Amino acid sequence: MRWDQTWNQWRRLLNANIDITADFVHTGKYQKRKGEWHLIEWEAALPSRTEVKLPEDLDSLVLIAQRQYSRIGRHFDQIDLLRQQIERIPYGA
């Protein structure tokens, strides 16, 4: 499967679950700000202990999502605006 630069346009239409499992290490470093030391902390995944499980039919699911986007994708902004307006209308009004 090749990377497509239009990914961000149609990714929300992709109906697939990708399972990722990983072991994380808690780490950090000190930085000096305004004369005081602050600990900056984060977690990083260990690449050797990271597993990705893709659906067997991922290629066909990607094609379906791309086709759906080509049909209605150019209207997403208007559809999203309508969805937001509908969500603001009180129930039963």
Summary of the structure (lengths in Angstrom):
residues: 93
radius of gyration: 21.3
end to end distance: 48.2
largest distance: 58.0
contacts: 161
relative contact order: 0.20
helix: 44%
strand: 28%
